[in-house]
Each structure stands twice: as C-alpha cells, then as structure tokens.
C-alpha cells in the first residue's frame, strides 16, 4: 500500500519552532517583519494567553486587535464575524492562538481578508487562489495539527456538515508549538484533542495514499500519543507528557497535507455538524468500529499500528491488529471518553441521515483503505450506537 510510486508534495511553514518557551519568538518575528497592525484570533478561554504576545507587540509600537470569538467549533457565521473584525482592524498579519478551531479560522481570515473570493467558493481541494497577508499559528492544544497542515474546517450551518478548505496557501508562514501553552487544557479536552491527533496518524498510515515519507511521522506520532496521553489527562502539569503529546500532534498534522485521513473522520463530521459533538470525541466513538471494518483490506498496516500502540506482534497480522483495537478501546476508556453514541443523547433515528451525510465527504472516503457504502456507514453507526 505504502510506496514510492506516487509523487509526494509537502508544504510546511517557512519557520517551525518546537519546544518549551518557543512562543516568545512570535513577537520578535512579527516585529522583525515590520508588520504595523496585527490581528489575533483566539477564544475567550485563551485570551489571557494572547496578552503577553500583544503586550510585546504594543511595546514595539504595533497596533494589536485581539478577537476572541472562538468558543466552540466554528461555522461560517463565526468566520464571517472574524473576517469583518480583521478588515476593521486593517490587519497586515493574522495570528491564530488557541485550539484547532482558532487556528483554522485565523488561516481562513488571512487567506480571504483582502480576497474577492467568498468562503463558499473555496470549500474543497485547491480552490483558494492565494493568501494576501502574513499568518502565524500558536496552538494551545495537542490535537488538530492545524499549525502544520494546509487544511481548515468550518461548519456549514445550512447543511449541518463540516466542510474543509484544503490549499497550500493555508500553510502558515510560521508556527510555534510550545507545550507550555497546553498546560492549562482541561482533562476532557486533552483527551478529545489527543485522540483526534492519534486518529490522524492511524488513518494516514492505513490509507490508499500512504507514502513511506509520511509513514515515519504517522508511526512515531502513534507511539508518542499512546504512551503519554493518559498521563497528560491525569496530570496536565506534566511537562514531559505535554511535550510528547504536542510532538505527536504535530506529526499528525504533518500527515494531513500529503496523505490526510479516511472514513473515521468522514463519519465523525455529521456528529459535529448536527449534534455539535467535539471532533475528537466523535473520532473516538467511531475509531475502533471503522478500523474493524477496514481491517480485512489492510491487515499488515493495522498490525504495524497495533505494534506502535504496544501490542505484541504475532505471526497472524489480523490477530495483532485486533489486539491493537483492544488497546484503543482501553485507552479511550482510561481517558474518560464516552463509548457509545447513545451516551451523548444521539437518537437512533438520526443514524440513516448521518450515514447519508457522511457519504458526501468524498475527499476522505476516497482515501479509505476499504470502499465504504452508505449501508456500511449505517452499520458502523449502529455498532457504535
């Protein structure tokens, strides 16, 4: 499955900083670039984290506007509010500081602030014409990997479905992955975002578009997250665990551009779109059920994943892979993530329309290692119910 036959193109930030304290470099870089008006996209819970950056910039005579409207997974309306505020601020550079939602909105604001394109014009792959202004990212969660991916996701409120914009123009100019920014993340969010990152790595490794160059990031990301997520959930101040989780999340983000994910994410989108279930929780609810469906199509790949998760390798790849599924179930339970759709008050009557909605996410389903029909999707939802 994974081969050198496909040409692989990777886009990464011109500067990628990683490590405790690296967030401080963002102000120096913005000042050195000569930007006079900076627009910071964040949420109310992370606004305090944005203040040191804003203070450093203001000390350098830079006008700073902090927009803190990201309090849940964003939709088109939230994005439009952000871009309107950015235009009012006459921003010359945009900074995303927060979880994946803040980073995604910041990337889209930077791309469309001075563009004639509308957000509805650019949903899909390669539809964004350009990005007109500078953009930096500082993640405060270890989850989406948005700081190193060319992707941004928004909820289309009309269709009740999350939609993606995928373009190399969405790659930040600079990203600063500072584990110290994640220390205050609550246990439930640590768990959900960590499982999201783990799913990125798993789905990139077992993928029709898998590539040896990305396999390295995927396997190491799986190992890092598996070994450290429970510790970070139980003790958020454990800097070593937070650092390992941040690195695993970043590796998962690197996987997204060249390879991307598959049916787990495709089936998770209706849960977020209609029921506003956190994306990482949606992935966790479906992860083992989708992998069990996929296993016959790629037993060797899932055996490798299981070994990275800590399972012993046997002579039977399918048996090894099933041991990996049990590890994933136990890991989600240890992190306190609900196990069933019904636990989140999703009605059984919604399953058929969720299956129908999931089948529209063709950009991900085409990468899944096993072809998935609408009936297959419905059966997976029923098993997860």
N, C-alpha and C positions, 0 to 999 in steps of 0.2 A: 504493500500500500504506500508506504513512505519511500520516495525515490527521488533521484536527481533529474528525472526526465522533464519535470516541469520547471520552467524558468521562475525563480523566486525573486520578487522585488520587495525590498524592505525600506520603509521610510521611518526615520527616527528624529527626535528633537536634535537641533544643532548642538544643544548643551543638555546633558542628562547628569544631574548631580544626585548622589545617593549617600545617605548616612546621617547620623545624629547631628543636628545643628546646621545642616546644609541649607535650610530655608532662609537663613540670614543672607545668603548670596543673592537672593532675588532682588532685593532693594539696590544693591551695588550694581547689578547688571542693568537694571532699568535706568538708574542714574547715568551709568556709562553710555547707554544708548541715546541719552538726551531726550527721552520722552517727557513732555511737559504736562500731560493730562492722562492720568491712569484711572481706569475703571475696574474695580474689584467686584467680582461676582462671588457671593457666598450665601450662607444661610444665617438665620438668627442665632442658631446654636454655635456657629463657628465664627461669628462676627468678632468676638474678642480675640481670636487667633489672627484676624486680619489687621488688628490695630497696630502691632509692632511694625509690620511692613508699611502701613500707611504713615505712621509717625516718622519712620526713616526717610520716606519719600518726601514728606512735607518739610522735613529739616533740610532737604536738598532743593527746596523751592518748587516742588512738583505739586500740582493740584490733584487731589485724590478724591474720588467718589466711591463710597462703599455701598453696593446694592445687595441687601440681604434677604431677597425674596425667595430663596430656595429652602422650603420647609418640608417638602415631600417630593416624590419623584415627579419631575416637571412635565407639563404638557405644553401645547402650542401657545396657550394663553400666557403662561408664565414666561416663556421665551419672548413673546412679543412685548411684555412689560419690561423685561430686561433690556431688549434692544432699544426700546424707546428711551429708557433711562440712560443708556450708553450714548445715544445720539444727543440727548440733552446735555450730557457732560462733555460732548465733543472729544470723546476719548481718542487718544493716539496709541494706547496699548491697553489690552484687556488681561486681567489676571483672574484665573479660576482658583479659588481656595476653598476646599471643602471636600465632600464626598463626590462620587462619580456624577451625581446629578448636577452639582455646581460646576464641575469641570466640563461636562457636556454642554451646558448652556453657555458657559464662557467661550468655548470653542466656536459655537454657532454664532454668538454675538460678534466675535472677532471676524468671522467669515462674512457675515451679512450686514454689518453695521453700515457700510458705505456701498453696498451692492444693490443692483437693480433686481436681483433675484429675490423671490419670496421663499419662506421656509417650505411651503408645499411644493415648490419647484425642485427642491434638492433632495427629497426623500429618495433613497435608492443608492446605487453604486455609481460613483464617478460623475454625478450631475452638478456638483459645485464647481463654478467657473474659476474662482480664485478666492484668496483671503487678503483683504486690503490693509489690515493693521496687525501690529505685533501681538503675540499671545503667549502667556506663561501659565504654567499649572503647578499648584502645590496641593497634592492630595492629603486629606486628613483621615482617610480610611484606607484599609488594605483590602481592596475589593475589585473595582472595575478595571483598573489598569488604564483608565482613560488618558492618563498623562503620557502614555507611550503608544497610544493607538490612534488610527485615523477614523475612528467611529464616534458618533454621538447619537444618543437615543432620546426620543421625545414621545410622549403620549399624544396621539391624535384623539382628542376628546369626542369628535364626531363619530369615529369608527370604533372607539373604545379599544384601541390597539396601539401598542408601542411600535414606532417606526424608526428606522435608522437612516442616518446620513453617513455615507462612507466615502471618504475622499482624502488623498494625501494632503490637501490644503488644510485639513483639520489637525494635522500633526503640530503640536506646539513648537514654538521657537526654542523654548527652554522649559525643562521640568525639574522640580526639586523634590525628591522623595525623601522626606525627613521623618523617620519613625517617631520622633518626639512629638510630632503633631497628632499622632494616633493614640497617645497615652490616655486621653480622657474619653475615648469612644466607649459607650456602654457595652456590657457583655452581649446583649441581644444583637446589637448592630455589628459588633466584632464577629459574632458567629455568622450572621447572614452574609456580610460582605466577604468574609473569608471563604465560605462555601461557594460564593459566586466566583471568586478567583480560582478556587480549586476546580470548579466546573470548566472554566476557560481552558485550563491546562489539560484536563481529561479529554474534552471534546476536540481540542486541537491535535492531540496525539492520535486519537482514533477518529480519523477524518479522511474523506476522499481526497482532500487537498493536502494531506500531511506531507511534510518535507523534512529531510534529515537535519537541515539547518535550524528548524524550529523545534524538532523533537527534543533537542538538548534543553531548551528553555522549558518545554512542557514537562518533561520528566523531573527536572530539578525543582520546578515550581510545585509539582505534586508532592515531592518528598518534603520540601520546606513547610508547606502548609499543613500537611498531615501531621508532621512532628511537632508543630508549635501552636496550632490554632486553639487547642483545648487549654493550653497554659495561658495564652493571651486572653481567652474568655474568662478564665477563673481569676487571673491576676493581671489586670490591664496595665499595671505599672512595671511589669517585667519587660525591661528594655530589650533584652536579648530575644525574647519571643516576639515582641512587636517588630523588631528589626528583621527577623527571619520571615515573618508574615508579610511585611512590606516588600521584601525582596521577591517572595513567591508571587505576590500580587502583581508586581511589576513584570515579572517573567510572563505571567498570564496575559497581561496587556500586550506585551511584545508579540505573543502568539496570534492576537486578534487580527492584525492587519494582513499578514501574508496567508493565514490559514482560516481563522475565525472558528466559530462554534458549530453546533448542529441542532439536533432535534430537541435536546433538553431546553435550550434557550428558546427555540421556536414554540414549544408547548408551554413554556413559562410566560411568554408575553401576554396571552389572554388573561392570566391570573392577575397580572399587574394592571392591564388595561381596563378590565371590567370591575375587578374587586379590590384593586389598589393594594395587593399583597406585595410586600417588599421583594425586590427582584431576587436577592439571594435566597430568601425563604422559598420562593416559587421554584427556583432551581433545585433546592434541596428536596422538596416534596416529590419532584419528578425524576431526580437523578438516577436512582437505582432501577426504577421501572423502565426508563428509556434504555439504560445500559443493558439490562436483561434482555430487552427486545433486540438490541443491536448485537449482542454477544455472538450469535452464530455467524455473523458476517465478518468478524474480525477477532477471533479468539486469541490470536497471538498478541495483538495490540493490547487487548484488555488484560492479558496475562502480565504484560510489561507494566501496565498501570497498577495492577494489583501488587506486584513486587515493590514498586515505588511507594505504595501505601503501607508496605510492611508485611505482606503475605509471603509465606514460603513458596518458592517455585517448585511445582511438581512436573512430572513428565506429561501430564494432561493440561494443556493450556486452558481449556474450558473450566476445569476444576480450579486451577489457580485463579482464573478470572472471577469465579463465583466467590472465592474466599475474599477477593477484593471488594465485592459488593457487600459482603457482611461487615467488613471493616468500615465502609462508608455509612452503612446504617447505624453502626455503633457510634461512629464519630458524630454524626448529626444528633443522635440522642444525647451524647455526652455534652454537646454544646447547647442543648436545650431547644433545638429546633423542632417544631411540630412534625408529626409523621404522616398525617392524613389530611386530605383536602377538607374533610368534614370538620376537622378540628378548628378550621378557620371560617366556619359557617358558610362554606360554599355549597349551594344546593345541588343535589344530584341532577335536577332538571337543567342545570346550566351546562352540563358536560357536552351534549351534542353541539351547541353553538360555540363552545370553546374549541372543540375539535375542528369545526369549520373555519374558525378564525385562525387557528394555528396553521392551517394549510396554506394561508396566504403569505406566510413568511418563507417564501421560496428561496431567498438568498441564503438561508441557513439550512433548509431541508435538503437542498441540492448537495450539501457537503456531508450530510449524514452518511455513515458507512452502510446503512441499510435503507432501501427505499421504504417510505412510510406513507400509507394511505390514510384517508380520513377515518376509516373504520379502525385502523391500527391506532391512530391518535386517540380515538374514543375509548378503545380498550385500555390503553395506558392510563388515561384519566380515571377509568373505572377501577383499575388496580390501585391507583393512588388515593381513591376516594375513601 
